[in-house]
Amino acid sequence: MTLDFPDGWKLQSVEDSMKAIIDYRGKTPRKTPSGVPLITAKIVKDGRIIPPTEFIAAEGYDSWMNRGLPAPGDVVMTTEAPLGEIAQIDNRKVALGQRLITLRGKPDVLNNTYLKFAMQAAFVQNQLKARSTGTTVLGISQRELRKVEIPLPPLSEQRRIAHILSTLDDKIELNRQMNETLEATARAIFKSWFVDFDPVKAKMDRRKPPYMDTETAELFPSAFQDSSLGKVPKGWSVVPLPEVMEVNPRRVLKRGTIAPYLHMQNLPTQGHRPYEWIDREFSSGTKFMNGDTLLARITPCLENGKTGFVDFLDTDEVGWGSTEYIILRPKPPLPIEFAYYLARSDDLRMFAIHNMTGSTGRQRVPASCFDYYQFSVPTTPIAQKFGETVKPFMNKIRENSEQSHTLTQIRDTLLPKLLSGKIRVNDVIEILEENDG
């Protein structure tokens, strides 16, 4: 592929552009419960490093990292399974796992943040795939990686490009963190009210329930009653789930109709909102609409926490996905949000996991098992108050997600144009200002 660069721009190989290439493939560190966070290929995803859950001992760090120490700003790339995921190391001290290569540009040639974006561009990603080997799993050798060419504007232009794209990434990341906090807060409220019964316990102790206004506190009883589940708040009922929620409710969608399709891989493990869907001709599958909760019914998706709340369709529009979704929709007076947070609860998820059937490699949850799932149902005023409480959180999550989706599209559109010089940084400012906030 020939690129028509502006004057002063060029293509240059990875080998000629790097101050350091640190390769830890083939090494498997001894992991410990705590210590120095270990970056592995499985947590380098979508341009960022997901919080590590594996560690190596601090006292073994120097002996393990004998091929080179990662530095803040270094770019990490997965070399296989999957190939070509890119992220940048922050200021934390980290260890590097196998299937990763770390790249550090020459300071007078290559800005490391620009490098991160350049490695994500289709022009470079296509070269990685072309130079890879393997059938079911693609991988690239260090020798072939060194031959990959990177578009190199002047260093000052690299910094400007990196700043523009980082501004977008920073806002996307801020939205993600905000959504994570909103989600965690709403889940904590659900657990406090409906699992731990904290407001009831507080009133029994003649205390004001913490973080709760007087009007809401008055809705809760100050005593428990016996039930088949043990002690539950007085006046609450214990019923099988289908009595208060529809399980896989019927939807009308004719074969051949073009409708939004949601792939299982785009059902989130954290946060309620799936976003990547496509219009696709309906053949057969699970049908859903706004207000439905989607719960993955297969392994390992269920164990990984794949759950979503549908709020991306037009009013009364029906979407669809695979048959491996279980749909939950509360019956009035339970608010529609209740089903989502119930599906996120440990109790329901463990019940579903324990009721999986099928072979070890392909287990699934039969929808009929929920006929035997019992839980305590709050009184109508409490249920409605919960909906009123968490709805603003979920609306803000939707708003943030929609903004991030727009910013991601802008970033992905700008990336190849900025790297090729087809659009210059000064031309981007107006676009960003139009989408600010």
ROLO-348167 format. One record per residue (C-alpha): x, y, z; residue in one letter. Coordinates in steps of 0.02 Angstrom, whole numbers, plus 50000, padded with zeros to 5 digits. Each point is the difference from the previous one (the first is absolute). Layout:
ROLO-348167
<site east="X" north="Y" up="Z" type="A"/>
...
//
This chain:
ROLO-348167
<site east="50000" north="50000" up="50000" type="M"/>
<site east="50068" north="50170" up="49949" type="T"/>
<site east="49961" north="50151" up="50108" type="L"/>
<site east="50011" north="50177" up="49936" type="D"/>
<site east="50077" north="50088" up="50150" type="F"/>
<site east="50025" north="50187" up="50024" type="P"/>
<site east="50178" north="50063" up="49983" type="D"/>
<site east="50110" north="49948" up="50144" type="G"/>
<site east="49900" north="49842" up="50039" type="W"/>
<site east="50064" north="49826" up="49969" type="K"/>
<site east="49978" north="49815" up="50032" type="L"/>
<site east="50126" north="49919" up="50115" type="Q"/>
<site east="50019" north="49824" up="50066" type="S"/>
<site east="49969" north="49952" up="50180" type="V"/>
<site east="50181" north="49944" up="50011" type="E"/>
<site east="50068" north="50170" up="49950" type="D"/>
<site east="49878" north="50095" up="50111" type="S"/>
<site east="50023" north="49912" up="50167" type="M"/>
<site east="50117" north="50035" up="50143" type="K"/>
<site east="49947" north="49836" up="50082" type="A"/>
<site east="49900" north="49845" up="49956" type="I"/>
<site east="49968" north="49894" up="50155" type="I"/>
<site east="49939" north="49824" up="49964" type="D"/>
<site east="49939" north="49885" up="50140" type="Y"/>
<site east="49919" north="49868" up="49893" type="R"/>
<site east="50032" north="49823" up="50055" type="G"/>
<site east="50024" north="50048" up="50183" type="K"/>
<site east="49870" north="49956" up="50131" type="T"/>
<site east="50025" north="50087" up="50167" type="P"/>
<site east="49958" north="49924" up="50168" type="R"/>
<site east="49844" north="50090" up="50058" type="K"/>
<site east="49961" north="50057" up="50176" type="T"/>
<site east="49841" north="50063" up="50086" type="P"/>
<site east="50069" north="50177" up="50007" type="S"/>
<site east="50153" north="50099" up="49950" type="G"/>
<site east="50047" north="50081" up="49834" type="V"/>
<site east="49853" north="50001" up="49876" type="P"/>
<site east="50028" north="49883" up="49853" type="L"/>
<site east="49946" north="50059" up="49828" type="I"/>
<site east="49947" north="49854" up="49893" type="T"/>
<site east="49932" north="49992" up="49823" type="A"/>
<site east="49823" north="49967" up="50061" type="K"/>
<site east="49987" north="50169" up="50089" type="I"/>
<site east="50066" north="50106" up="49855" type="V"/>
<site east="49838" north="50041" up="49912" type="K"/>
<site east="49916" north="50141" up="49906" type="D"/>
<site east="50146" north="50118" up="50017" type="G"/>
<site east="50019" north="49986" up="50188" type="R"/>
<site east="50066" north="49886" up="50136" type="I"/>
<site east="49858" north="49925" up="50101" type="I"/>
<site east="50038" north="50000" up="50188" type="P"/>
<site east="50119" north="49853" up="50032" type="P"/>
<site east="49943" north="49855" up="50107" type="T"/>
<site east="50165" north="49906" up="50000" type="E"/>
<site east="50162" north="50045" up="50088" type="F"/>
<site east="50181" north="49948" up="50025" type="I"/>
<site east="50101" north="50018" up="50160" type="A"/>
<site east="50085" north="50168" up="50019" type="A"/>
<site east="50161" north="49915" up="50056" type="E"/>
<site east="50005" north="49900" up="49839" type="G"/>
<site east="49968" north="50148" up="49886" type="Y"/>
<site east="50179" north="50038" up="49948" type="D"/>
<site east="50043" north="49818" up="49967" type="S"/>
<site east="49844" north="49975" up="49896" type="W"/>
<site east="50014" north="50161" up="49901" type="M"/>
<site east="50177" north="49961" up="49939" type="N"/>
<site east="49960" north="50035" up="49818" type="R"/>
<site east="49962" north="50182" up="50034" type="G"/>
<site east="49895" north="50106" up="50115" type="L"/>
<site east="49841" north="50082" up="49936" type="P"/>
<site east="49993" north="50189" up="50018" type="A"/>
<site east="49853" north="50120" up="50010" type="P"/>
<site east="49939" north="50038" up="49825" type="G"/>
<site east="50060" north="49837" up="49923" type="D"/>
<site east="49879" north="49920" up="49878" type="V"/>
<site east="49952" north="49817" up="50024" type="V"/>
<site east="49937" north="49891" up="49859" type="M"/>
<site east="49926" north="49826" up="50005" type="T"/>
<site east="50089" north="49884" up="49879" type="T"/>
<site east="49868" north="49862" up="49994" type="E"/>
<site east="49833" north="49946" up="50069" type="A"/>
<site east="49955" north="50136" up="49956" type="P"/>
<site east="50124" north="50083" up="49884" type="L"/>
<site east="50022" north="50188" up="49999" type="G"/>
<site east="49912" north="50064" up="50155" type="E"/>
<site east="50088" north="50161" up="50051" type="I"/>
<site east="50010" north="50100" up="50162" type="A"/>
<site east="50118" north="50118" up="50090" type="Q"/>
<site east="50079" north="49974" up="50171" type="I"/>
<site east="49965" north="50134" up="50131" type="D"/>
<site east="50108" north="50048" up="50149" type="N"/>
<site east="49971" north="49840" up="50098" type="R"/>
<site east="50137" north="49873" up="50027" type="K"/>
<site east="49946" north="49846" up="49901" type="V"/>
<site east="50065" north="49833" up="49944" type="A"/>
<site east="49976" north="49932" up="49825" type="L"/>
<site east="49930" north="49829" up="49958" type="G"/>
<site east="50017" north="49891" up="49847" type="Q"/>
<site east="49925" north="50035" up="49828" type="R"/>
<site east="50046" north="50184" up="50022" type="L"/>
<site east="50129" north="50111" up="49917" type="I"/>
<site east="50040" north="50172" up="50070" type="T"/>
<site east="50050" north="50141" up="49883" type="L"/>
<site east="50092" north="50160" up="50046" type="R"/>
<site east="50031" north="50129" up="49865" type="G"/>
<site east="50161" north="50096" up="49975" type="K"/>
<site east="49969" north="50166" up="50086" type="P"/>
<site east="50064" north="50103" up="49853" type="D"/>
<site east="49901" north="49899" up="49873" type="V"/>
<site east="49837" north="49934" up="50074" type="L"/>
<site east="49878" north="50060" up="50133" type="N"/>
<site east="49940" north="49850" up="50100" type="N"/>
<site east="49819" north="50059" up="50013" type="T"/>
<site east="49996" north="50028" up="49813" type="Y"/>
<site east="50073" north="49825" up="49982" type="L"/>
<site east="49853" north="49929" up="50098" type="K"/>
<site east="49876" north="50073" up="49876" type="F"/>
<site east="50106" north="49958" up="49848" type="A"/>
<site east="50007" north="49817" up="50052" type="M"/>
<site east="49809" north="49999" up="50013" type="Q"/>
<site east="49975" north="50071" up="49826" type="A"/>
<site east="49937" north="49884" up="49863" type="A"/>
<site east="50155" north="50035" up="49896" type="F"/>
<site east="50112" north="49923" up="50135" type="V"/>
<site east="49875" north="49867" up="50057" type="Q"/>
<site east="49987" north="49935" up="49822" type="N"/>
<site east="50189" north="49982" up="49993" type="Q"/>
<site east="50000" north="49903" up="50164" type="L"/>
<site east="49873" north="49877" up="49930" type="K"/>
<site east="50091" north="49986" up="49834" type="A"/>
<site east="50163" north="49958" up="50088" type="R"/>
<site east="49921" north="49880" up="50125" type="S"/>
<site east="49997" north="49811" up="49992" type="T"/>
<site east="49876" north="49871" up="50061" type="G"/>
<site east="49828" north="49939" up="49953" type="T"/>
<site east="49882" north="49999" up="50150" type="T"/>
<site east="50114" north="50115" up="50101" type="V"/>
<site east="50098" north="50138" up="49913" type="L"/>
<site east="50169" north="50049" up="50072" type="G"/>
<site east="50143" north="50111" up="49946" type="I"/>
<site east="50185" north="49976" up="50032" type="S"/>
<site east="50111" north="50140" up="50061" type="Q"/>
<site east="50097" north="49986" up="49838" type="R"/>
<site east="49844" north="50036" up="49897" type="E"/>
<site east="49940" north="50135" up="50118" type="L"/>
<site east="50161" north="50096" up="49974" type="R"/>
<site east="49959" north="50012" up="49815" type="K"/>
<site east="49830" north="50081" up="50027" type="V"/>
<site east="49998" north="50181" up="49940" type="E"/>
<site east="49928" north="50146" up="50097" type="I"/>
<site east="49946" north="50168" up="49929" type="P"/>
<site east="50117" north="50131" up="50074" type="L"/>
<site east="49953" north="50184" up="49995" type="P"/>
<site east="50123" north="50125" up="50074" type="P"/>
<site east="50015" north="49977" up="50188" type="L"/>
<site east="49905" north="50161" up="50037" type="S"/>
<site east="49855" north="49940" up="49893" type="E"/>
<site east="50004" north="49830" up="50086" type="Q"/>
<site east="49978" north="50087" up="50167" type="R"/>
<site east="49852" north="50100" up="49935" type="R"/>
<site east="49917" north="49846" up="49926" type="I"/>
<site east="50029" north="49905" up="50162" type="A"/>
<site east="49925" north="50143" up="50101" type="H"/>
<site east="49841" north="50008" up="49895" type="I"/>
<site east="49971" north="49812" up="50003" type="L"/>
<site east="50045" north="49988" up="50185" type="S"/>
<site east="49873" north="50136" up="50039" type="T"/>
<site east="49866" north="49889" up="49924" type="L"/>
<site east="50065" north="49845" up="50087" type="D"/>
<site east="50008" north="50091" up="50167" type="D"/>
<site east="49818" north="50053" up="49987" type="K"/>
<site east="49948" north="49824" up="49951" type="I"/>
<site east="50096" north="49931" up="50149" type="E"/>
<site east="49925" north="50130" up="50117" type="L"/>
<site east="49826" north="49948" up="49943" type="N"/>
<site east="50044" north="49818" up="50027" type="R"/>
<site east="50061" north="50034" up="50177" type="Q"/>
<site east="49847" north="50105" up="50039" type="M"/>
<site east="49886" north="49862" up="49936" type="N"/>
<site east="50093" north="49874" up="50105" type="E"/>
<site east="49971" north="50106" up="50155" type="T"/>
<site east="49815" north="50027" up="49959" type="L"/>
<site east="49976" north="49815" up="49969" type="E"/>
<site east="50088" north="49951" up="50161" type="A"/>
<site east="49896" north="50124" up="50100" type="T"/>
<site east="49836" north="49936" up="49931" type="A"/>
<site east="50051" north="49819" up="50030" type="R"/>
<site east="50049" north="50044" up="50179" type="A"/>
<site east="49827" north="50076" up="50029" type="I"/>
<site east="49916" north="49843" up="49933" type="F"/>
<site east="50106" north="49889" up="50113" type="K"/>
<site east="49971" north="50110" up="50152" type="S"/>
<site east="49811" north="50008" up="49977" type="W"/>
<site east="49957" north="49828" up="49932" type="F"/>
<site east="50139" north="49881" up="50052" type="V"/>
<site east="50073" north="50063" up="50164" type="D"/>
<site east="49841" north="50091" up="50055" type="F"/>
<site east="50106" north="50138" up="50077" type="D"/>
<site east="49858" north="50127" up="50020" type="P"/>
<site east="49896" north="49873" up="50098" type="V"/>
<site east="50147" north="49955" up="50113" type="K"/>
<site east="50035" north="50183" up="50033" type="A"/>
<site east="49820" north="50036" up="50048" type="K"/>
<site east="49998" north="49849" up="50115" type="M"/>
<site east="50151" north="50076" up="50087" type="D"/>
<site east="49909" north="50168" up="50006" type="R"/>
<site east="50126" north="50076" up="49881" type="R"/>
<site east="49967" north="50103" up="49847" type="K"/>
<site east="50048" north="49897" up="49846" type="P"/>
<site east="50163" north="50075" up="49935" type="P"/>
<site east="50000" north="50096" up="49835" type="Y"/>
<site east="49810" north="50000" up="49997" type="M"/>
<site east="49876" north="50144" up="50017" type="D"/>
<site east="49863" north="49991" up="50130" type="T"/>
<site east="49860" north="49977" up="49873" type="E"/>
<site east="50084" north="49847" up="49924" type="T"/>
<site east="50045" north="49927" up="50170" type="A"/>
<site east="49818" north="50007" up="50053" type="E"/>
<site east="49955" north="49880" up="49860" type="L"/>
<site east="50100" north="49858" up="50080" type="F"/>
<site east="49933" north="49894" up="50143" type="P"/>
<site east="50090" north="49990" up="50166" type="S"/>
<site east="49980" north="49812" up="50022" type="A"/>
<site east="50031" north="49834" up="49911" type="F"/>
<site east="49887" north="49852" up="49970" type="Q"/>
<site east="50037" north="49816" up="49971" type="D"/>
<site east="49995" north="49931" up="49823" type="S"/>
<site east="50062" north="49854" up="49896" type="S"/>
<site east="50158" north="50104" up="49970" type="L"/>
<site east="50024" north="50041" up="50184" type="G"/>
<site east="49971" north="50172" up="50072" type="K"/>
<site east="49930" north="50128" up="49878" type="V"/>
<site east="49929" north="50174" up="50032" type="P"/>
<site east="49826" north="49999" up="50074" type="K"/>
<site east="49866" north="50021" up="49867" type="G"/>
<site east="50110" north="49939" up="49857" type="W"/>
<site east="49954" north="49843" up="49904" type="S"/>
<site east="50108" north="49854" up="49943" type="V"/>
<site east="49950" north="49937" up="49828" type="V"/>
<site east="50072" north="49906" up="49850" type="P"/>
<site east="50077" north="50120" up="49875" type="L"/>
<site east="49871" north="49970" up="49860" type="P"/>
<site east="49860" north="50066" up="50112" type="E"/>
<site east="50074" north="50175" up="49994" type="V"/>
<site east="50106" north="49995" up="49842" type="M"/>
<site east="49978" north="49940" up="49823" type="E"/>
<site east="50134" north="49877" up="49947" type="V"/>
<site east="50033" north="50002" up="49813" type="N"/>
<site east="49840" north="50096" up="49960" type="P"/>
<site east="49929" north="49980" up="49826" type="R"/>
<site east="50043" north="50134" up="49871" type="R"/>
<site east="49936" north="50018" up="49823" type="V"/>
<site east="50134" north="50011" up="49865" type="L"/>
<site east="49965" north="49925" up="49829" type="K"/>
<site east="50132" north="49898" up="49911" type="R"/>
<site east="50092" north="50109" up="49874" type="G"/>
<site east="49970" north="50162" up="50096" type="T"/>
<site east="50153" north="50113" up="50016" type="I"/>
<site east="50024" north="50032" up="50185" type="A"/>
<site east="50141" north="50046" up="50122" type="P"/>
<site east="50107" north="49847" up="50039" type="Y"/>
<site east="50107" north="49986" up="50157" type="L"/>
<site east="50142" north="49874" up="49997" type="H"/>
<site east="50039" north="49909" up="50162" type="M"/>
<site east="50180" north="50065" up="49998" type="Q"/>
<site east="49931" north="50178" up="50018" type="N"/>
<site east="49900" north="49962" up="50157" type="L"/>
<site east="50100" north="50086" up="50139" type="P"/>
<site east="50079" north="49914" up="50148" type="T"/>
<site east="49999" north="50163" up="50098" type="Q"/>
<site east="49877" north="50143" up="49978" type="G"/>
<site east="49826" north="49979" up="49933" type="H"/>
<site east="50010" north="50068" up="49825" type="R"/>
<site east="50038" north="49899" up="49843" type="P"/>
<site east="50040" north="50114" up="49854" type="Y"/>
<site east="50066" north="49909" up="49847" type="E"/>
<site east="49849" north="49938" up="49904" type="W"/>
<site east="49965" north="49988" up="49815" type="I"/>
<site east="49843" north="49997" up="49893" type="D"/>
<site east="49978" north="49822" up="49940" type="R"/>
<site east="49864" north="49895" up="49921" type="E"/>
<site east="49908" north="49900" up="50133" type="F"/>
<site east="50006" north="49812" up="49978" type="S"/>
<site east="49980" north="49924" up="50172" type="S"/>
<site east="50058" north="50047" up="50172" type="G"/>
<site east="49954" north="50087" up="50162" type="T"/>
<site east="49897" north="50158" up="49980" type="K"/>
<site east="50010" north="50147" up="50120" type="F"/>
<site east="49947" north="50181" up="50021" type="M"/>
<site east="50043" north="50151" up="50107" type="N"/>
<site east="49986" north="49964" up="50185" type="G"/>
<site east="50049" north="49817" up="49985" type="D"/>
<site east="50146" north="49927" up="50097" type="T"/>
<site east="50111" north="49881" up="49901" type="L"/>
<site east="50091" north="49863" up="50094" type="L"/>
<site east="50123" north="49886" up="49913" type="A"/>
<site east="49947" north="49819" up="50025" type="R"/>
<site east="50156" north="49911" up="49936" type="I"/>
<site east="50172" north="49962" up="50068" type="T"/>
<site east="50117" north="50092" up="50018" type="P"/>
<site east="49898" north="50157" up="49963" type="C"/>
<site east="49890" north="49980" up="50155" type="L"/>
<site east="50148" north="49972" up="50115" type="E"/>
<site east="50085" north="50153" up="49925" type="N"/>
<site east="49852" north="50108" up="50047" type="G"/>
<site east="49926" north="50040" up="49829" type="K"/>
<site east="49839" north="50095" up="50035" type="T"/>
<site east="49918" north="50149" up="49918" type="G"/>
<site east="49854" north="50119" up="50013" type="F"/>
<site east="49920" north="50044" up="49834" type="V"/>
<site east="49976" north="50187" up="49976" type="D"/>
<site east="50068" north="50030" up="49825" type="F"/>
<site east="49848" north="49960" up="49894" type="L"/>
<site east="49867" north="50119" up="49935" type="D"/>
<site east="49834" north="49999" up="50092" type="T"/>
<site east="49912" north="49831" up="49980" type="D"/>
<site east="50136" north="49939" up="49881" type="E"/>
<site east="50047" north="49816" up="50014" type="V"/>
<site east="50181" north="49945" up="49989" type="G"/>
<site east="50073" north="49826" up="50002" type="W"/>
<site east="50151" north="49894" up="50039" type="G"/>
<site east="50049" north="49820" up="50019" type="S"/>
<site east="49896" north="49873" up="50094" type="T"/>
<site east="50130" north="50005" up="50138" type="E"/>
<site east="49921" north="50151" up="50087" type="Y"/>
<site east="49877" north="49983" up="50143" type="I"/>
<site east="49885" north="50150" up="50006" type="I"/>
<site east="49928" north="50064" up="50163" type="L"/>
<site east="49866" north="50135" up="50009" type="R"/>
<site east="49913" north="50047" up="50163" type="P"/>
<site east="49812" north="50003" up="50011" type="K"/>
<site east="49925" north="50159" up="50075" type="P"/>
<site east="50018" north="50066" up="50131" type="P"/>
<site east="50183" north="49946" up="49999" type="L"/>
<site east="50101" north="50128" up="49901" type="P"/>
<site east="50091" north="49938" up="49845" type="I"/>
<site east="50168" north="50044" up="50079" type="E"/>
<site east="49971" north="49872" up="50138" type="F"/>
<site east="50028" north="49852" up="49884" type="A"/>
<site east="50170" north="50065" up="49943" type="Y"/>
<site east="50069" north="50020" up="50176" type="Y"/>
<site east="49926" north="49833" up="50052" type="L"/>
<site east="50088" north="49920" up="49851" type="A"/>
<site east="50163" north="50081" up="50058" type="R"/>
<site east="49979" north="49932" up="50177" type="S"/>
<site east="50111" north="49858" up="50057" type="D"/>
<site east="49851" north="49900" up="50061" type="D"/>
<site east="49910" north="49989" up="49834" type="L"/>
<site east="50159" north="49973" up="49901" type="R"/>
<site east="50058" north="49858" up="50112" type="M"/>
<site east="49827" north="49922" up="49988" type="F"/>
<site east="50010" north="50007" up="49810" type="A"/>
<site east="50176" north="49928" up="49996" type="I"/>
<site east="49952" north="49856" up="50115" type="H"/>
<site east="49853" north="49958" up="49885" type="N"/>
<site east="50101" north="49989" up="49840" type="M"/>
<site east="49976" north="49843" up="49898" type="T"/>
<site east="50095" north="49922" up="49857" type="G"/>
<site east="50178" north="49947" up="49966" type="S"/>
<site east="50147" north="50080" up="50089" type="T"/>
<site east="50051" north="50102" up="49849" type="G"/>
<site east="49827" north="50063" up="49955" type="R"/>
<site east="49889" north="50020" up="50151" type="Q"/>
<site east="49846" north="50109" up="49999" type="R"/>
<site east="49865" north="50057" up="50120" type="V"/>
<site east="49823" north="49937" up="49963" type="P"/>
<site east="49875" north="50141" up="50018" type="A"/>
<site east="49885" north="49880" up="50093" type="S"/>
<site east="50118" north="49995" up="50149" type="C"/>
<site east="49942" north="50174" up="50051" type="F"/>
<site east="49832" north="49922" up="50045" type="D"/>
<site east="50092" north="49944" up="50158" type="Y"/>
<site east="50093" north="50160" up="50037" type="Y"/>
<site east="49920" north="50089" up="50147" type="Q"/>
<site east="50040" north="50172" up="50066" type="F"/>
<site east="49924" north="50128" up="50116" type="S"/>
<site east="49893" north="50129" up="49912" type="V"/>
<site east="49986" north="50172" up="50080" type="P"/>
<site east="49840" north="50095" up="50023" type="T"/>
<site east="49943" north="50107" up="49854" type="T"/>
<site east="50055" north="50168" up="50074" type="P"/>
<site east="50177" north="49935" up="50032" type="I"/>
<site east="50012" north="49920" up="49829" type="A"/>
<site east="49944" north="50160" up="49916" type="Q"/>
<site east="50119" north="50104" up="50106" type="K"/>
<site east="50144" north="49889" up="49944" type="F"/>
<site east="49955" north="50032" up="49819" type="G"/>
<site east="49992" north="50187" up="50030" type="E"/>
<site east="50169" north="49994" up="50089" type="T"/>
<site east="50101" north="49905" up="49870" type="V"/>
<site east="49917" north="50065" up="49842" type="K"/>
<site east="50105" north="50162" up="50000" type="P"/>
<site east="50157" north="49894" up="50016" type="F"/>
<site east="49952" north="49893" up="49852" type="M"/>
<site east="49950" north="50152" up="49897" type="N"/>
<site east="50170" north="50078" up="50033" type="K"/>
<site east="50087" north="49837" up="49953" type="I"/>
<site east="49903" north="50001" up="49837" type="R"/>
<site east="50045" north="50182" up="49968" type="E"/>
<site east="50185" north="49967" up="50034" type="N"/>
<site east="49999" north="49845" up="49892" type="S"/>
<site east="49920" north="50090" up="49855" type="E"/>
<site east="50128" north="50140" up="50012" type="Q"/>
<site east="50143" north="49875" up="50008" type="S"/>
<site east="49930" north="49909" up="49849" type="H"/>
<site east="49999" north="50163" up="49902" type="T"/>
<site east="50176" north="50045" up="50058" type="L"/>
<site east="50062" north="49827" up="49953" type="T"/>
<site east="49930" north="50019" up="49826" type="Q"/>
<site east="50083" north="50170" up="49983" type="I"/>
<site east="50166" north="49932" up="50062" type="R"/>
<site east="49994" north="49850" up="49885" type="D"/>
<site east="49957" north="50112" up="49853" type="T"/>
<site east="50136" north="50125" up="50039" type="L"/>
<site east="50138" north="49873" up="50036" type="L"/>
<site east="50043" north="49946" up="49822" type="P"/>
<site east="49976" north="50175" up="49931" type="K"/>
<site east="50113" north="50079" up="50129" type="L"/>
<site east="50133" north="49867" up="49978" type="L"/>
<site east="50000" north="50022" up="49811" type="S"/>
<site east="49993" north="50189" up="50004" type="G"/>
<site east="49834" north="50004" up="49907" type="K"/>
<site east="49932" north="50105" up="50142" type="I"/>
<site east="50106" north="50112" up="50111" type="R"/>
<site east="49985" north="50034" up="50185" type="V"/>
<site east="49936" north="50177" up="49976" type="N"/>
<site east="49854" north="49932" up="49900" type="D"/>
<site east="49948" north="49887" up="50143" type="V"/>
<site east="49972" north="50133" up="50133" type="I"/>
<site east="49831" north="50053" up="49934" type="E"/>
<site east="49939" north="49819" up="49993" type="I"/>
<site east="50047" north="49972" up="50182" type="L"/>
<site east="49919" north="50162" up="50057" type="E"/>
<site east="49837" north="49949" up="49915" type="E"/>
<site east="49999" north="49837" up="50101" type="N"/>
<site east="50067" north="50070" up="50163" type="D"/>
<site east="49902" north="49961" up="50159" type="G"/>
//
